[in-house]
Amino acid sequence: MRVPMRLVEQIEVLRLYLRTLQADIRRASRDQNLQWRKRRVSPYVESLRWRRLSAAYELYEAAEECLKQLKRARALAIAEFAPGDVVQVTIQRVPPRPARPERFVIVDVLPSKRQDDYHFEAWQLTTSGRLFQRGTTWLSRSRAVTIERFEGSLPAETLETCDRFRRDATAFAQEARDKGQLEPILKIIQERRVRRGW
């Protein structure tokens, strides 16, 4: 029975495979460029060459998207707080202004550019414990920003939203780590290419 690798290993293997896909693009592009000066051509062969180059680019973009998803799953695995957790954020201000803690719901954990670093996508809560209408913001720990778990009570609708964020994150991490379904990713890539006019 085949067992998925650990996320770190999957990321490394996919990075190596991206080089193979880059080489495929270079080969298809070189083949296409060698033919463009010819006066007599076969339309079928020209179409097939163009399709080969287009498919190579599409596969490379799909691999990049897969790598993004694996990195996001890795960030979810190593993060101190998970989606659905309610945190209290305190920003140290210049004296004599006192620090005023604010509450946020963690919506997602996103990878940063540095390896094994991440930041949170969070939704601020009102004083009554409901979600602000203005949407999400990014949070990351620093010398001036302290993030702690909030243990107080919240309205039922906020708790339901937290459960939904938690379920979505768990399903995403399991899908990316264990299943590796390409169809949804290829659909995203094709929609992106249609928007670009390819």
C-alpha positions in Angstrom: 0.0 0.0 0.0 1.3 3.4 -0.9 1.5 6.0 1.9 1.8 9.8 1.5 5.2 11.3 2.5 5.5 13.8 5.2 4.6 17.4 4.1 8.2 18.6 4.2 9.3 15.7 1.9 6.3 16.3 -0.4 7.3 20.0 -0.8 11.0 19.0 -1.6 9.9 16.4 -4.1 7.6 18.8 -5.9 10.3 21.5 -6.0 12.5 19.0 -7.8 9.7 18.0 -10.1 9.2 21.7 -11.0 12.7 21.6 -12.6 11.7 18.7 -14.8 8.6 20.6 -15.9 10.8 23.7 -16.7 13.0 21.5 -18.9 9.8 20.2 -20.7 8.9 23.9 -21.4 12.4 24.7 -22.7 12.3 21.6 -25.0 8.8 22.4 -26.4 9.7 26.0 -26.8 13.0 25.2 -28.6 11.1 22.8 -30.9 8.5 25.5 -31.7 11.2 28.2 -32.4 13.1 25.9 -34.8 10.1 25.7 -37.1 8.9 29.3 -37.3 11.2 30.3 -40.3 10.1 27.4 -42.5 7.9 28.5 -45.5 6.2 25.1 -46.0 4.6 23.6 -42.9 2.1 21.0 -41.9 -0.8 22.7 -40.2 -1.5 19.6 -38.0 2.1 19.4 -36.8 2.1 23.2 -36.1 -1.1 22.8 -34.1 0.3 19.8 -32.2 3.5 21.7 -31.4 1.5 24.7 -30.1 -0.6 22.3 -28.0 2.5 20.6 -26.6 3.9 24.0 -25.5 0.6 25.1 -24.1 0.2 21.9 -22.1 3.8 22.2 -20.8 3.0 25.7 -19.5 -0.3 24.5 -18.0 1.3 21.6 -16.2 4.0 23.9 -14.8 1.4 26.3 -13.5 -0.5 23.4 -11.9 2.6 22.2 -10.2 3.2 25.7 -8.8 -0.3 25.8 -7.5 0.2 22.3 -5.9 3.3 23.7 -4.2 1.4 26.6 -2.8 -1.2 24.3 -1.4 1.4 22.0 0.2 3.1 25.0 1.8 -0.3 26.2 3.1 -1.0 22.7 4.6 2.5 22.8 6.2 1.7 26.3 7.7 -1.5 24.9 9.1 0.4 21.9 10.6 3.1 24.0 12.4 1.0 27.1 13.4 0.5 27.9 17.1 -3.2 28.7 16.5 -5.5 26.9 14.0 -8.4 28.3 12.0 -11.4 28.7 14.3 -9.4 29.7 17.3 -10.2 33.0 19.0 -7.1 35.0 20.0 -6.5 38.2 21.9 -4.0 40.6 20.2 -2.1 43.3 22.2 -0.1 45.9 20.3 2.6 47.6 22.4 2.1 51.3 21.8 4.5 54.2 22.5 4.1 55.3 26.1 2.1 56.7 27.8 -0.7 55.2 25.7 -1.9 51.9 27.3 -2.1 48.7 25.2 -5.7 47.8 24.4 -6.2 44.1 23.6 -8.4 43.2 20.6 -10.1 39.9 19.8 -9.8 38.1 16.4 -11.0 34.8 15.0 -8.3 33.0 13.0 -9.7 32.4 9.5 -6.6 30.8 7.9 -2.9 30.2 8.3 -0.8 31.4 5.3 2.8 30.6 4.6 5.3 33.4 4.5 8.3 33.6 2.1 10.7 32.3 4.7 10.8 28.6 5.2 8.6 27.4 8.1 7.3 30.9 8.7 3.6 31.9 8.6 1.1 34.6 9.3 -2.6 34.5 10.2 -5.6 35.7 8.2 -7.9 36.9 11.0 -11.3 38.5 11.4 -11.7 41.1 14.2 -14.5 40.8 16.7 -16.7 43.6 17.9 -17.1 44.3 21.7 -20.3 42.1 21.6 -18.3 39.2 20.1 -19.6 39.3 16.5 -17.6 39.5 13.3 -16.8 43.0 12.0 -18.4 43.8 8.6 -15.1 45.0 7.1 -13.6 41.6 6.6 -10.2 40.0 7.3 -6.8 41.3 8.0 -3.3 39.7 8.5 -1.7 39.1 11.9 1.8 38.0 12.7 3.7 37.8 16.0 6.5 40.4 16.5 8.2 42.3 19.3 5.4 44.8 19.4 2.5 42.3 18.8 1.5 39.7 21.4 -1.0 37.0 20.4 -2.7 34.9 23.1 -5.6 32.4 23.1 -8.9 34.0 24.2 -11.0 31.9 26.7 -14.1 34.0 27.2 -17.6 33.4 26.0 -18.9 34.3 22.5 -22.3 34.4 20.8 -23.6 31.2 19.2 -23.3 32.5 15.6 -19.6 33.4 16.1 -19.0 29.9 17.5 -20.7 28.4 14.5 -18.5 30.5 12.2 -15.4 29.3 14.1 -16.5 25.7 13.7 -16.9 26.2 9.9 -13.4 27.7 9.6 -12.0 24.7 11.6 -13.8 22.2 9.4 -12.7 23.9 6.2 -9.1 24.0 7.3 -9.1 20.3 8.4 -10.6 19.2 5.1 -8.1 21.3 3.1 -5.1 20.0 4.9 -6.3 16.3 4.6 -7.0 16.9 0.8 -3.6 18.5 0.2 -1.6 16.0 2.3 -3.2 12.7 1.5 -5.2 12.8 -1.7 -3.5 15.2 -4.2 -6.5 15.7 -6.5 -5.4 17.6 -9.6 -8.8 18.2 -11.2 -9.8 21.3 -9.0 -6.3 22.8 -9.5 -6.4 22.3 -13.3 -9.8 23.9 -13.3 -8.4 27.0 -11.5 -5.4 27.1 -13.9 -7.7 26.9 -17.0 -10.0 29.7 -15.7 -6.9 31.8 -15.0 -5.6 31.2 -18.6 -9.0 32.1 -20.1 -9.0 35.4 -18.1 -5.5 36.1 -19.6 -6.8 35.3 -23.1 -4.7 32.1 -23.7 
